Amino acid sequence: MFALFSAARRAARFAWYKSGLFWRTFFLLSVLTALSIGSWVGMISVFQRGPQVEQTAELVVSVVTITKAALTHSAPDLRRELLFELVSNEGIRIFTLEDSDVVEPPPNNPLMPEIAAKVREKLGKDTRFSSRVNGVAGFWISFNIEDDKYWLMLERERLATLTRVQWLGWATLVGLLSLVGAALISSLVNLPLARLTAAARAIGRGERPSPLPEKGSQEIIEANRSFNQMVEDLAQVEKDRAVILAGISHDLRTPLARMQLEVEMANLSQEARDGMQSDIAQMDAIIGQFLDYAKPTDAATFVAVNLSEMLADVGREAGRIRDLRVKCDLMPGVHVLGNATDLRRVVNNIIENARRYGKTPGQDITEIHILLRVKSTAHGRRAVVDICDHGVGVPPDQIEQLMKPFTRLDTARGQANGAGLGLAIVERVLTRHNAELAVRNRDGGGLLVQIALPLAS
């Protein structure tokens, strides 16, 4: 149990890493930058340590040696002026070393032990170092002139090096600038892909996206050019299909109309005439289903549709059919974004499917209940339409088959005519409307078809 919990926690921790290419690229660049900065600081620390120790030790030795020589060879009456000049121009102070001096330890610097060893090699093993003498802060070095002992004090600024805090500050600044650069690079790398993704989603919604810019690297140019060509080809296919659909509708329905006229004028028995008219009507309905399934839904035609009024109107029209009983429970004033004609076709197809397959057991009628409400979903607030019948329902393992074209579960819901495209048309149209479709058996018997449509702003 603990192992499963740990695995789930690790999966949640790295879910952000898998969620987008931008964050993945940003993370990898950040890790690379951090490793580079760490390596850079490490190399500087290693290679700079020796030269820095040598340079500081040489400076201290040179200052002490020159100062000692100047004091030794100067006339006694000029030493006061010499000491004043050293303080004024060089920041060097000379004090007599007394046994009563309060001497604090040398500066707490990682390089100090090595500097002290180098200086003692040149000035003698008795050379002392201090960071503060008699309460005066500085860099203090002792030296001897014959039997007299002196302190030489240098200003700390002359020997100042970058401290750990300063190194950390500079590393942090460089790291922040590198993170900003990583974010910028990630955005530039992922921008073409984000545009391509947005354009692909627009095509999935039935829209025609703007052409992608054909600029950048050669790979991006080729990808965007191919995508733009694909969009043009799809648009041409849609135009060709519209022409073909118009031709099919004319070429197939014209002979059907002549056949209908010939049946009316032929000397046939009423039973034969009714049978032939039924066959012609069935053929015409099947052609209509094929055309509805193949007809595209143009997102450019979407407007704010008063769904409450449309469902009430559809319910009234369906209620006039002899074997239908329709009950509507509709929230007033609900508007959705879509194509009114296509949405009406969706509801009519669901009602017709229920009329054919969802007759109430023991009766010759189909009872249909239409419910409209607004609720919050995972995709925001949406208008939810429930259309249910009181029939025998569908075996749960066969519900998914209802959405497939040319599928009729006659064994489950009774025999009926048609091409099996009713719910396939519904799903196709709703997909273009960015809506969700759910089909399940209703509690108490029957089939429930639920539609969730985006509200119009």
N, C-alpha and C positions, 0 to 999 in steps of 0.2 A: 504493500500500500504506500509506504514511504517512497519507494522507488518510482511509482507511478506519479506521485505528487511532485517529486523532484523533476521528473521528466517534463511534466506539464508546466512547471515553473520555468524551466530552461527554455521550453518552446515559446512561452509567452514573452520571455526576456528578449529573444532574438526574432520575434515576429516583425518588429519594425525594420530589421535588416532585410527581410525578405519582401517587405511591402512595396518597395519602390527602388528603381535603379538609381535615382538621385541620391538617396540616403546610403545606398551601398557604395556608390562611387565616392561620396563625401567621406564615408567612414574609412575606406581604403586609402584615400589621399591623406586623411588626417593621421592615420597610423604611420604611413610612409614619412610624413613631415615630422612626426614626433621622433621616429627612429633616426631621421637625418639630423635633427637638432641635438639629440642625445649623443650621436656619434661625433658631431662637430664639437660639442662642448668637451667630450672625452678626449678627442685628439688634441684640442687646444691645451687642455690641462696637462696632457702628457708631454707634448712637444714644447710648450712654453715654460714649463717648470724649471728646466735646467738653465735656459738662457736668462730667465727672470732672476733666478738666484745669483748667477754670475754677474749680471748687470747691477743688481742692488749691492752685492758685496764689493764690486769694483768701485761703485760710487762712494760707499762709506769709507773704504780704504783710502781713496783719492782725497776726499775731503779732510779726513783726519791727518793724512800725511802732509798735505799742503798747508793745512792750518798749523800743524806742529812745526814745520819748517819755517813758516812765516814768523811765528812767535819766537823761535829759537834764534833766528838771524836778525831780528829787528832790534833797533836801539831801544833801551828801556823807556826812554821818554816818549817814544812813538807808539808804544804798545796800546795805550788807551785809545788813540785814534784808529789803530788797526782793528781793535776789537769792535769799536763803533762802526767801522766800515763793513766788517764781516756781518754784523747784525743787520745793518741797513740794506746792504746790497745782496748778501748771500743767504740771509736768514739763519746764520750760524752764531750760536752763543757759546761762550767759554766760561765755565765756572770751576772754582777750586773744589776738588773732591775732599770732603771731610768725613771722618769716621761717624759723625753724628747725623749724616744725611739719611733721610727716610727714603729708601729705595724700593720701588715696586718691581715686580717681575717684568720681563720684556714683553713686547706685544704678542697677543695670542693669535699668531698667524701660522698657518701650516708650513710656510716657507721659512719661518724664523730660525728653527734649529739648523737648517742647512746654511742660511746666511751667516749665522753666528760662527759656525765651523769654518767657513771660508774666510771670514774676517780675522778670526784668531790665528789662522795659518800665516797671515801677513803681519798682524799687529802684535801678536803674542798671546799666549794662553791665558794671561791675566786680564785680558780685555773683558769688561763688563758691559751689559746691556740693560736698559730699563725703559719702561714706558712712561714713568712718572717719578720725578725726584723732588722731594720737598713740596709735593703738591702741584708741581708744574708739569703739564703734559707735554710730551714730545718724544722724539727718538733719541735716546741718550746713549753715548758710547764713551767709555773711559780711555784715557791715554796718559802716558808718563813723559815728562821732560826732565831727564836726569832723576832726581829723587822726589820731584814734585808730581802730584797726581791731579788730573783735571777731568772735568766732564765736558764733552762736546754735545750740544743739543741741536738736532736738525728738526725743522718743521715736518710734521707728518705728511704733509701734502707732497713733499719731494720724493717720498718713498711709497706713496699710496699706490696700491694695486686694486684690481676689482675684487670686491669681497664676494662671499657666497650669495648674500642677499642681492648684490648688484648683478651677479651672473644670473640668478634666478629671475630678476626683473627683466633683464635683456632677453633671456630665453622665453619668458612669458610673452613679451611684446612680439618677438619674432614668431612665436607659436600662434598668437592671435591673428597676426597678419597672414600667416600661412593658412589658417582656418578660413579666413575671408577669401583668400585666393582659391582654396579648395572648393568652397561653396560656389564661387564664380565659375571656376572651371567645370564643376559638376553641372551647373545650370546650362552653360554653353554646350556641353556634350549632350545633355539630355533634352535640350530645347527642340531639336529636330524630331526626336522620337516622340516627345509630347505632342507636337503639332500633328505628326502622323497618326498618333493614337486618337486625338480629338477628331481628325478628319474621318478615320475609320468608324468611330462611334456615330458621327453624323450620318454616314452612309447607312449604318445599321438602323437609324431612326427614320430612314427614308428621305433624308435631306441631301442636297448636293453641296458639298463643302467648297470653299474657295480654293483655287489652285495653290498648292504648296510652293514656296519659293525655291527655285532651282539655283541655289548658291551654297557656298561652303566647300567642304571637302568633296573629292570626286565620288566617294561612296554615297554621301548624302545627296549629291546632285542626281546620281543614277537612281537612287531609291525614290526621291520625290518625283523625278521625271516619269518613272514607271508607274507610280501611284496616280499621277495626274492623267497619264494615258489610260489607266484602268478606269478612272472616273468618266473620262470621255467615252470609252467603249461601253460602259454600263448605261450611260445616258442614251447612246445610240441604240443599245439593245432595248431600252424602255420605249423609245420612239418606234422601233420596228415592231415591238410586241403590240403597241397600241394599234398600229396599222393592221397587224395580223388579226387581232381580236375583232376589230371592226369588220374585217373581211369574213372571218368565221361566222360572226353573228349574222351577217347578211346572207352568206352563201348557204348556211345550214337552215336558217329560219324561213328563208323564202320557199324552199321545197316543202317545208312543214306546213306553211300557210296554204300552198296549193293542194297538199294532201287533205288538209282540213276542209277546204272548199269542195274537193271532189267527194269526200265522205258525206258532206251535207247534201250534195246533189245526187249521190248514187242511190239506186233503189235497193236499200239494204234493210234488214230487219232492225228493230230498235236495239236488240241485244248486241248485234254485230256492230251497229253504229256506235253504241256506247263503249264497246271494247276498243274500237279503233281510235275513237276520240281520247280515251284514257291513255292509250299508248302514245299518241301524238303529244298529249299534255305532259306525259312523263318524259319524253324525249326533249321537249322544250325546257322542262325544269332542269334536266341534267345539263343541257347546254348552258343554261343560266348559271348553274353552279360552277361549271368549268370557267366561265367568263369572270364570275365574281372572285374565284380563287386566283386567277391569273392577273386580275386587275391590280395595278399598283396603287398605293396610298401616298399621295403627295403631301409631305409635311408643310409645304408652303400654303396649302389650303386650310390649315388649322385655324380655327377661330374659337371664341368663347361660346360654348353651346350650353343652353339651359337644359341640363339633363333632367331636371324634375318635370318640366313641361313635355319633353320628348318622350319620356317613359310613360307619362300619363296618356299621351296621344297614342303611343303604340299599344298600351293596355286597352284603350277604348276600341281601337280597330280590331285587336285580337279577340276582344269580348264579343264581337259581332259574329264570329265564326261559330257554327252550330255546335260543334263538339268541344268547345273551349269554355272554361270558366276562369277568369283572370281577376285576381285581387291585388290591388296596389297599395302599398304603405310607403309613401314617398316623403322625404324631407323637402320642404319647399325652398326654392331659390338656390339650388346647387348648380354651379356652372363649372364645366370642365373644358379643357383645351383639346380640340380635335376637329375632325371632319364630320359634320352632322349626318350626311348621307351614309357614310361608312358605319358610324355608330348605330344608326337606325337599322342598317343591314345586320349588324352583329346581334342586336337584341331580337330582331325578327327571326334570324337563323336559330337562335337558342330556343325561342318560343316554338318554332316549327319542329325543331328536334324533339322538344318535350311533347308536342301534340302527337307526333308520330309514334314515339317510343314510351311515353310516360303516362299512359292512361291509368286512371285510378282503378285498382283491382275491383272487379265486380260491377263496374260501370262502363258506359260507352263514352264518357267524357274525360277530358284532361283538366285537372285543377292545377292552376299555376299561381304562384305567389311571387310578386315583385316587391323587393324591399330596397330602399335607397337611404343611405346615411353617410355621414362624414366621420372619419376616424383617423387617428394617428397610426402610421405604419413605420416600418423600418426605412421607408423612402420618403417620409414626411406625411403631411396631412393629405388624404386622398378621399375621393368619392367612391364609396363601396356599394356595388349593386349585387344583390342576391336574387337569383332567379331559380326557383325550385318547383318541382312537380311532386305528386304524391303517388308515383308509380312504384314499380318493383325495384328500381335502382339498377346498379351494375355490379358484377362481381369485383371486389376490390383489386384483384390482381389484373383486371382488364381495363381499369380506368385510363391508364396511360395510352392504351391503344386508341381511345376515342379521339385523341388529338392528331392521329396520323391520317393523311389523305387516303381516300378510297377504303376507309374502314367502317364497317357497320356491324355492331354486335347484335345481330338479329336474334341469336339464341338467348340473349339476356333481356332484350327489351322489345321483343315482338317483331314480326316481319313488316317491312315497309319498303316503299320504293325510294330511289335516289342513288346518287353516286358516292355517298359517304364523304362528302366534302363540307358539310355544315359546320362542325366544330373546327375543322382545319381552317376554314375561312375566318372563323371567329378569332382563332389564335394568331393567324397571319396579320389581320387588321389591328388587333390589340398590341402586337409587338411593335408595329409602326407608330402606335400611339403612346409608347413607353408605359404601357399598363401591364398589370399582372392578372393572370387568369388562373383560377383554382377550380378544380372539379372534384367533388367527393359525394359520397352517399349521405343523404339527409337523415338525421335522427327521426325515426318514425316512418321511414320508407320514402323512396324517391331519390332523385338526383338533384344536387345543389351545384349551380354554376355561379362562381363569385368573381366579379370584375372589380379591380381597383384602378381608378383613373386619376391622373394628376389634375388638381384643381386649377382653374384659370385664375391668374393673378388679377 
